[in-house]
Amino acid sequence: MKSIELARKARIHAVQIVHNAQASHIASALSILDILAVLYKNVLNVLPSEPENPNRDRFILSKGHACVGVYAVLAECGFFEKEMLLTYGMNGSILMNHISHKIPGVEFSTGSLGHGLPFGVGKALAAKKMKKNWRTYVLLSDGEMQEGSNWEAFMFAAHHKLDNIIAIIDYNNLQSLTTVDKTLNIQPLSEKLKSFGWHVIEVDGHNHDALKKSFKEARVVKGKPIVIIAKTTKGKGVSYMENRVEWHYKSLSANELKAAISELENA
């Protein structure tokens, strides 16, 4: 299965399980699914049959509320049975509404924003200390750039020359109730990150070929941590959700689910 087909199938799973659980954050998941599909099909050194292989790359979803995207991709890749997706958000299910390390293939439970990158930087430093070749990838939200803990992690990683960590920022410019710019402006983001000592790559976060090229570039950078600013559309793939701030919290009605699946199946 190619990454673009994985993204399409995962989007269908995502809208179905969010509707089934009458949950939220579907638009946040849809914006990252092209990034996730490229990571799991073309970049990450991970094995569904050995999710705790010590030589695996580590992937951390810092924007833990977008967990249905990761759950859908992991299921499609064979980390667990796809039927388990239907238990998402249900009492007693390990598929919680924020990402949980109880799931095969998930490294770290997140939900409180600003924790994923510091944890990932610690993993990257540990790999350097142990002389291991695996890399750490951390996917963050743009609104998360308002958290001071991330900027401490940016400084720390650059100071220790951690060229084995790749941060990806899902830049869709929407958070909670309005735009990122109106909430707390983070621009000029690229220049700030460069001034903190990071190698910065900017990319269309829905262009699979461009994403593959960006991750390939990230792997050959030496002496600096790497950050990929991925320009995305919140709600990508479902036209009535795209760039609509209310879909940060809304769930799908039966008719909305039908329309979303029809659009995704014919994409």
N, C-alpha and C positions, 0 to 999 in steps of 0.2 A: 504494500500500500504506500503510495506517495504521500508526502506531507500535506499537500493541498486536499487530498481525499480524507486524510485523518482529521484535518481541521473541520471539514464539512460534517463528517459523521459525529465528531465530538460536539459540535454545535447543536445537532439534533438531539443527542443525549441530554445536553445541558438544559435546553428549553423544556424537554419532557420531564426531567426530574425536578426542576424548580416548580413547574406547574403541579406535579404530583404532590409535592410537599407544601405547596402554597407558600414558598419561601421567597427570598429576595436576592438582590445582587446579580441577577442574570446578565445585565449589560456589562458589568465589570468583568465577568467571565468571557463574554463574547469578544471583548476587545483584545484579549491576550491569546486567543486560541490559535492564531497563525504562528505566533512566537512559540507556543508550547509544541505545536505540531512539528515545526522545524527542529526544535531542540531534541525531541524524543525520536524523530526519524533520522536525523542527519548529524547530530552534534554530540549528545550525551553518551558517554560510555556506561551504559546500564544494562542489566540483564533481568528481564521479568522472572526468569527461573531462579535467579539469585539476587533478590533485592537488597541483601545486606552484604554483598561481595565487598571485601575490604578495599579493592582497587577501583570501585565504581566512582564515577563523578557524583558530586553532591548537588542536587537541585533544591532550592528553597523558595517557596512562594511566600514572600513577605506580605503581600496583600491577601491575607488569608481568607477574606470574605469572598474571593473569586474562586473558591475551592472546587466548585462543580466543573470548571474547566479542566483542572488537573485530574479530578476523579474520572472524568469522561475519557481523557487521553490515556490514563493508566489502564482503564478497563479495556479500551480498544487495543492497547499494546500487549495485553495479556498478563498484567500484574495481578488481576483478580477477575472473577467472573462478571460479565456485563449485567447479569440479572441482579447482582448486588446493588447496582445503581438505583434500583427502584426503592431501596430502603433509605435513601438519603433523607436526612432530617427527621426520621421516625424515632420514636422512643426505643431505646436499646440498640440502635444502629451505631456502628463505628464510623459511618459516613456522616460526620457532624457538619453543622452549618458554617463552621470555620475549619480550615484544614487541620487534620489530625494525624499525628505520627503513628497511630494505630493501623493505618492503611499501608499495605505493602507498597514500597516505593516512595513513601513520604518520609522525609528526613526530620521534620521539625513542625510542631504545632504552632501556628501563628494566628493572630487576630488583632492584637493590640499593635497598631502600626508603629514602625520604627525599630522593630526587634529583629527582623530577618537579616538585614545587612550586618549589624554587629555580630550576630551569631555566625554568619557566613564568613566574615573576616577572621573570626576565631578559628573556624575550620581550615581556612586557607593557611593561616599561620601554623597550625598544627601539621598540615601536610608538608610545609617547608621544613619544619623542625625535624620531622620524621623522614625527610628526603623521599617523599612519595610523589608520584606523578599525576595523581588525580586532581581535577579542577573543581572549583565551587562556582555555581551559577546562582544568582539571586535575582528574582523578578519582583520589582517594587512598583508601587503606584506613583504617579506624579504628585498627588496630594501628600504623599508620605515624605516628600522632600521638604516639607514644613517641619519635620521632626528633628530636633537637635541631635538626637542619638545617631542619626544617619551621618551627620557632618563630622561627629567624633570618629565614626568608623571610616569615613573617607580620609580623614587625616591619618589615622592609624595605619590603614592599608598602604597609603603612599609612603609613609615613613619607613615601613618595613619592606617596601618594594615588592609587594605581593602581586606578581604578574600571573598568579594562578587563580585569581578571582575575577569573574566577569559579572558585573551588575547590569541588569536590563531594566530600564525605566519605561513603564507603560504610560506614554504621554498622550492621554486623550482629552486633557484639559477640562474634565468634569469631576467634581467630587461632591458627594452628599447632596447639597441643595442648590449649588450654582457652579460657576467655573472656578478653576484653580486660580486664575488671575485675579478674580474678584474676592476670593476667600483670603488668600495671602500670596501675593505674587512671588514666584520663584525665579523669574527671569533676571538676568541672562544666565540660564542654567548651564549651557555648554561652557561658557567662559568661566563660570564659578568652579565647575568640576575640573577644568584644565588648571586653574589656579591652585586647586587642591592637590595637583600632581597626578591626575588620572589621564589615561589615554582615552579620548572621547570619539565615539563613532555615532553618527546620526543616520537613521534609516527609516524607510517606510515600513511600519510594523505589520503590514498586511501583504507585502511583496515577498514571497517565499524565496525567490532567487536572490534578492537583495539581502534578506536576512541570512541566508547561507553564506553569502560573501562576507557579511559583517562578522559572523562567528569565525569564519576562516581567518580573517584579519586579526581577530582577537587572540587567536591561538599562537600567533608568531610575535606578539608584542613582548619585549623583554624589559624588565626592570621597573615596570609601572603596572598598577592595577588598571583594569579596562572597564569602561561603562558604555553601554549602547543605549542611546536615547531613541526609543522606537515611537514614531508618530503614529498614533492609532485613532480609531473611531469607536467611541463607546457604543455598545450594542451592535457591533459590526456583523453584518449578514442577515439581520432582520430589519427591514427598511423602516418600520414604524417605531423601532427602538433607537435607531442611530441618532446620536447627538441629542438625545432627549433625557434631561437630567432626572425626570421622575422614575426612569427605569433603574435607578440605583436601588430603589426600595420596592417597586411594584412587583407583583406576581402576575402570571398570565392566566387569563380566563380561558375557558374551553375554546372559544372562538379565536382568541388571540393565539393560542397554541396551534390550532389547525392552520391558521394563516402563516405562522412562523415556519412550521414543518414543511408546508407546501413551497414556500419560498426557498428554504434551504435544500430541499430535495431536488429542486429544479435549477439550483445555482450552477 
